[in-house]
Amino acid sequence: HRSAVLLMLAGLALLICLDASGKYLGAPGVPVAASTWSRYFGHFLLVLAVFTGRDGMRLFRPRRPWVQWARGTLMVTVTLLYFAALLYVPLAEATAIFFLTPILTTVLSSWFLHERPGRWTIVAIALGFLGVLIVVRPGSDVPLIGAVLVLAAACCNGAYQTLTRSATASGGVPERSSTQLMYSGMVGALVMSVAVPLWWTPGWYVGKSLVVWVVFALTGVLGALGHLLLIRAYRLAPATVIAPWMYMQLLLSVGIGWLVFDAVPDAVTLVGMLVIGLSPQLTRLNR
């Protein structure tokens, strides 16, 4: 369990670094779509290098192809929306609002997977949105457009997580995690590559520093490794043991936001973040 928790924390740190990279790349004028392309193309190459020797062509043979294509499309949409939101919203506040994903996943699962929510789930949903209202209150550092983009990203991520939970073949055989990882990167890389004529801005790459290019190249590595570590953590310990450590992501976002962007949430915003972070935990009281 100790190894699982350490892997979970390492994976969360990498994913927060990925978010910080998206925000950092926006400052010197790197298009959101370009950062998204790098994130998924690098993800695709890394998963290909890690799993081809073990799984071979099975990587490209999902049991339910439409689910994997849908998951990949939702995942790249999440990244586009979230990276766009980070142009407006500080990292810690964006992470807090995005933390509504577990609640949204529960709502979507009740609709599409017929998983009836308990009374505490309903309380958690209300509390989570109360926390969002505190974070985006008038006078805060979160503009409305940024909050809407993060909420849209969280909704898409909730749909992605719901599909992931339903990604089993007939007879209840689960999809290979390597195949799910492969399609998450491959679909995003394909979509963003095909869409190059739509997002390419002449000269966007001119005048960028070496640091910017290093961060640009590392986005895919951070994303793929982060997800790999999370999968490994869930294999070593039950979700009930390591899921509560997900809330460390909020603390990590505050720390990295302070170190990299010199941005620290005010006291009221921290209260809202705490409310959002604790609200999904209430769903555990249904058991």
C-alpha positions as CSV (number, residue, x, y, z in Angstrom):
1,H,0.0,0.0,0.0
2,R,2.9,2.3,0.7
3,S,4.3,1.8,-2.8
4,A,0.8,2.4,-4.2
5,V,0.4,5.7,-2.4
6,L,3.9,6.8,-3.5
7,L,3.1,6.0,-7.1
8,M,-0.2,7.8,-6.8
9,L,1.5,10.9,-5.5
10,A,4.1,10.8,-8.2
11,G,1.5,10.4,-10.9
12,L,-0.5,13.3,-9.6
13,A,2.6,15.5,-9.4
14,L,3.4,14.7,-13.1
15,L,-0.2,15.5,-14.1
16,I,-0.1,18.8,-12.2
17,C,3.2,19.5,-14.0
18,L,1.4,18.8,-17.3
19,D,-1.2,21.4,-16.4
20,A,1.4,23.9,-15.4
21,S,3.2,23.2,-18.7
22,G,0.0,24.1,-20.6
23,K,-0.3,27.3,-18.7
24,Y,3.4,28.1,-19.1
25,L,3.3,27.6,-22.9
26,G,0.4,29.9,-23.3
27,A,2.3,32.9,-21.9
28,P,4.9,33.1,-24.8
29,G,2.1,32.6,-27.4
30,V,2.2,28.9,-28.1
31,P,-1.3,28.0,-29.5
32,V,-3.4,25.8,-27.2
33,A,-3.9,23.4,-30.1
34,A,-0.1,23.1,-30.6
35,S,0.4,22.3,-27.0
36,T,-2.4,19.8,-27.2
37,W,-0.9,18.2,-30.3
38,S,2.5,17.8,-28.5
39,R,0.8,16.4,-25.5
40,Y,-0.9,13.6,-27.4
41,F,1.7,12.9,-30.0
42,G,4.3,12.4,-27.2
43,H,1.8,10.3,-25.3
44,F,1.3,8.1,-28.3
45,L,5.1,7.6,-28.9
46,L,5.8,6.8,-25.3
47,V,3.1,4.2,-25.0
48,L,4.1,2.7,-28.3
49,A,7.7,2.4,-27.0
50,V,6.8,1.0,-23.6
51,F,4.1,-1.6,-24.6
52,T,4.8,-2.7,-28.2
53,G,7.4,-5.3,-27.1
54,R,4.9,-6.9,-24.6
55,D,1.6,-6.6,-26.4
56,G,2.5,-6.2,-30.1
57,M,-0.5,-5.6,-32.4
58,R,-2.9,-6.4,-29.5
59,L,-2.3,-2.7,-28.6
60,F,-4.4,-1.7,-31.6
61,R,-7.2,-4.4,-31.1
62,P,-9.7,-3.1,-28.5
63,R,-12.6,-5.3,-27.6
64,R,-15.0,-2.4,-28.1
65,P,-13.4,0.0,-30.7
66,W,-16.1,2.6,-30.6
67,V,-15.6,3.0,-26.9
68,Q,-11.9,3.7,-27.3
69,W,-12.4,6.1,-30.1
70,A,-15.0,8.0,-28.1
71,R,-12.7,8.0,-25.0
72,G,-9.9,9.4,-27.1
73,T,-12.0,12.1,-28.6
74,L,-13.3,13.1,-25.2
75,M,-9.8,13.2,-23.7
76,V,-8.4,15.5,-26.4
77,T,-11.5,17.7,-25.9
78,V,-10.8,17.9,-22.2
79,T,-7.2,19.0,-22.8
80,L,-8.2,21.7,-25.4
81,L,-10.8,23.1,-23.0
82,Y,-8.5,22.9,-19.9
83,F,-5.4,24.4,-21.6
84,A,-7.6,27.2,-23.0
85,A,-9.0,27.8,-19.5
86,L,-5.5,28.1,-18.0
87,L,-5.0,31.2,-20.1
88,Y,-7.5,32.9,-17.8
89,V,-7.6,30.9,-14.6
90,P,-4.8,30.4,-12.0
91,L,-3.6,26.8,-11.7
92,A,-4.9,26.1,-8.2
93,E,-8.4,27.5,-8.9
94,A,-8.6,25.6,-12.2
95,T,-7.6,22.4,-10.4
96,A,-10.2,22.9,-7.8
97,I,-13.1,23.4,-10.2
98,F,-11.9,20.5,-12.3
99,F,-12.2,18.4,-9.1
100,L,-15.9,18.3,-9.8
101,T,-15.1,15.4,-12.2
102,P,-15.8,12.6,-9.6
103,I,-19.2,14.1,-8.9
104,L,-20.0,14.6,-12.5
105,T,-18.9,11.0,-13.2
106,T,-21.3,9.8,-10.5
107,V,-24.2,11.8,-12.1
108,L,-23.4,10.5,-15.6
109,S,-23.1,6.9,-14.3
110,S,-26.5,7.1,-12.7
111,W,-28.0,8.2,-16.1
112,F,-26.1,5.9,-18.5
113,L,-24.9,3.0,-16.3
114,H,-28.0,2.9,-14.1
115,E,-26.0,3.3,-10.9
116,R,-28.5,4.9,-8.5
117,P,-26.9,7.7,-6.5
118,G,-27.4,7.7,-2.7
119,R,-28.5,10.6,-0.6
120,W,-25.0,11.6,0.3
121,T,-24.1,11.8,-3.4
122,I,-26.8,14.4,-3.8
123,V,-25.4,16.3,-0.9
124,A,-21.9,16.0,-2.4
125,I,-23.2,17.4,-5.7
126,A,-24.8,20.4,-4.0
127,L,-21.7,21.0,-1.8
128,G,-19.3,20.8,-4.8
129,F,-21.2,23.4,-6.7
130,L,-21.3,25.6,-3.6
131,G,-17.5,25.4,-3.5
132,V,-17.4,26.4,-7.2
133,L,-19.6,29.4,-6.5
134,I,-17.2,30.4,-3.7
135,V,-14.1,30.1,-6.0
136,V,-15.7,32.1,-8.9
137,R,-17.5,34.6,-6.7
138,P,-17.5,38.3,-7.8
139,G,-14.2,39.9,-7.1
140,S,-12.2,36.6,-7.3
141,D,-9.3,36.0,-9.8
142,V,-11.4,33.6,-11.8
143,P,-13.2,35.2,-14.8
144,L,-16.4,33.7,-16.0
145,I,-15.1,32.5,-19.3
146,G,-12.3,30.6,-17.6
147,A,-14.7,29.0,-15.1
148,V,-17.0,28.0,-17.9
149,L,-14.1,26.4,-19.8
150,V,-13.0,24.4,-16.8
151,L,-16.5,23.3,-16.1
152,A,-16.9,22.2,-19.7
153,A,-13.6,20.3,-19.4
154,A,-14.8,18.6,-16.2
155,C,-18.1,17.6,-17.9
156,C,-16.1,16.0,-20.7
157,N,-13.8,14.3,-18.3
158,G,-16.8,12.9,-16.4
159,A,-18.0,11.4,-19.7
160,Y,-14.5,10.1,-20.3
161,Q,-14.4,8.4,-16.9
162,T,-17.9,7.0,-17.3
163,L,-16.9,5.4,-20.6
164,T,-13.7,4.1,-19.0
165,R,-15.9,2.4,-16.4
166,S,-18.1,0.9,-19.0
167,A,-15.2,-0.2,-21.3
168,T,-15.7,-3.9,-20.9
169,A,-16.5,-6.5,-23.5
170,S,-19.4,-8.8,-23.5
171,G,-19.1,-11.2,-20.6
172,G,-17.5,-8.6,-18.4
173,V,-13.9,-9.0,-19.7
174,P,-12.1,-5.7,-19.0
175,E,-10.2,-3.8,-21.7
176,R,-6.4,-4.0,-21.5
177,S,-5.0,-0.9,-19.8
178,S,-2.3,-0.7,-22.4
179,T,-4.8,-0.6,-25.2
180,Q,-6.8,2.1,-23.4
181,L,-3.6,4.2,-22.9
182,M,-2.7,3.7,-26.5
183,Y,-6.0,4.9,-27.9
184,S,-6.1,7.8,-25.5
185,G,-2.9,9.1,-27.1
186,M,-3.4,7.8,-30.6
187,V,-6.8,9.3,-31.1
188,G,-5.7,12.7,-29.8
189,A,-2.6,12.7,-31.9
190,L,-4.6,11.8,-35.0
191,V,-7.3,14.4,-34.4
192,M,-4.9,17.2,-33.7
193,S,-2.7,16.2,-36.7
194,V,-5.6,16.2,-39.1
195,A,-6.8,19.5,-37.7
196,V,-3.4,21.3,-38.3
197,P,-4.7,23.4,-41.1
198,L,-7.4,24.7,-38.7
199,W,-5.1,25.7,-35.9
200,W,-1.8,26.5,-37.5
201,T,-0.8,30.1,-37.0
202,P,2.2,31.2,-39.2
203,G,5.2,32.2,-37.2
204,W,3.9,30.9,-33.8
205,Y,7.2,29.0,-33.3
206,V,9.4,32.0,-34.0
207,G,11.4,33.5,-31.1
208,K,10.7,30.8,-28.5
209,S,13.3,30.1,-26.0
210,L,15.0,26.7,-25.4
211,V,13.0,26.3,-22.1
212,V,9.8,26.7,-24.0
213,W,10.7,24.0,-26.5
214,V,11.8,21.7,-23.7
215,V,8.5,22.1,-21.9
216,F,6.6,21.7,-25.2
217,A,8.4,18.4,-25.9
218,L,7.8,17.1,-22.3
219,T,4.0,17.5,-22.2
220,G,3.4,14.1,-23.8
221,V,5.9,12.4,-21.5
222,L,4.3,14.0,-18.4
223,G,0.8,13.0,-19.4
224,A,1.6,9.4,-20.4
225,L,3.8,8.7,-17.4
226,G,1.3,10.3,-15.0
227,H,-1.5,8.0,-16.2
228,L,0.8,5.0,-16.2
229,L,1.8,5.6,-12.6
230,L,-1.9,6.0,-11.6
231,I,-2.8,2.7,-13.3
232,R,0.1,0.9,-11.5
233,A,-1.0,2.4,-8.2
234,Y,-4.5,1.1,-8.6
235,R,-3.1,-2.4,-9.4
236,L,-1.1,-2.4,-6.1
237,A,-3.9,-1.4,-3.8
238,P,-7.7,-1.1,-3.6
239,A,-9.2,2.2,-4.7
240,T,-10.5,2.7,-1.2
241,V,-7.0,2.9,0.1
242,I,-5.4,5.3,-2.4
243,A,-8.4,7.3,-3.7
244,P,-8.4,9.7,-0.7
245,W,-4.8,10.7,-1.7
246,M,-6.2,12.3,-4.8
247,Y,-6.9,15.3,-2.7
248,M,-3.2,16.0,-2.5
249,Q,-3.6,17.2,-6.1
250,L,-5.1,20.4,-4.7
251,L,-2.1,21.0,-2.5
252,L,0.3,20.2,-5.3
253,S,-1.5,22.7,-7.5
254,V,-1.2,25.5,-4.9
255,G,2.5,24.7,-4.4
256,I,3.4,24.6,-8.1
257,G,1.2,27.7,-8.8
258,W,3.2,29.6,-6.2
259,L,6.6,28.3,-7.3
260,V,6.1,28.7,-11.1
261,F,3.6,31.5,-11.5
262,D,3.8,33.3,-8.1
263,A,0.1,32.9,-7.6
264,V,-1.4,32.0,-4.3
265,P,-5.2,31.8,-3.7
266,D,-6.7,34.1,-1.1
267,A,-8.3,32.8,2.1
268,V,-11.9,32.7,0.7
269,T,-10.8,30.9,-2.4
270,L,-8.9,28.3,-0.3
271,V,-12.1,27.7,1.6
272,G,-14.0,27.1,-1.7
273,M,-11.2,24.7,-2.8
274,L,-11.5,22.8,0.4
275,V,-15.3,22.5,0.0
276,I,-14.8,21.2,-3.5
277,G,-12.1,18.8,-2.5
278,L,-14.1,17.3,0.4
279,S,-17.4,17.0,-1.4
280,P,-16.6,13.8,-3.4
281,Q,-15.6,12.2,-0.1
282,L,-19.2,12.4,1.1
283,T,-20.2,9.8,-1.5
284,R,-18.3,7.2,0.6
285,L,-20.9,7.6,3.3
286,N,-23.4,5.8,1.0
287,R,-21.6,2.5,1.6
